[in-house]
Amino acid sequence: MNPAPLKADFQALLAALPQPAQGAYPHGTPFVAALAHGSLRVELFAPATSQLGRDIQQPHAQDELYVVQRGTSAFWRAGQSETAQAGDILFVPAGVEHRFENFSPDFVTWVVFYGPPHGETA
């Protein structure tokens, strides 16, 4: 059994985008898996690589963090919008609608999924 990788290479993951087309992404999937361990999953997400011109993600079963690596975007979450830029960290509780809007062509963010289904309790 091979151990889970302990390091994610940003440049190599970015070069792997888009991933092959699937489902709602006919021009290529704009995210790629980076790391996983237990309930933790880390992906790199670059919505412009899908060529859709918009972020079509749906609410997720786990809590998540976005760590913006580069570029800018508006971030819509549960009816509110705010600016997101390189260096920002954004939290989304499990099951909450959210998306990136008006993202720059170079917008890239790490996505960290963690915890139990339906999110952690306070």
Rosetta blueprint (number, residue, H / E / L):
1 M L
2 N L
3 P L
4 A L
5 P L
6 L L
7 K L
8 A L
9 D L
10 F H
11 Q H
12 A H
13 L H
14 L H
15 A H
16 A L
17 L L
18 P L
19 Q E
20 P L
21 A L
22 Q E
23 G L
24 A L
25 Y E
26 P L
27 H L
28 G L
29 T E
30 P L
31 F E
32 V E
33 A E
34 A E
35 L E
36 A E
37 H E
38 G L
39 S L
40 L E
41 R E
42 V E
43 E E
44 L E
45 F E
46 A L
47 P H
48 A H
49 T H
50 S H
51 Q L
52 L L
53 G L
54 R L
55 D L
56 I L
57 Q L
58 Q L
59 P L
60 H L
61 A L
62 Q L
63 D E
64 E E
65 L E
66 Y E
67 V E
68 V E
69 Q E
70 R E
71 G L
72 T E
73 S E
74 A E
75 F E
76 W E
77 R E
78 A L
79 G L
80 Q E
81 S E
82 E E
83 T E
84 A E
85 Q E
86 A L
87 G L
88 D L
89 I E
90 L E
91 F E
92 V E
93 P L
94 A L
95 G L
96 V L
97 E L
98 H E
99 R E
100 F E
101 E E
102 N L
103 F L
104 S L
105 P L
106 D L
107 F L
108 V E
109 T E
110 W E
111 V E
112 V E
113 F E
114 Y E
115 G L
116 P L
117 P L
118 H L
119 G L
120 E L
121 T L
122 A L
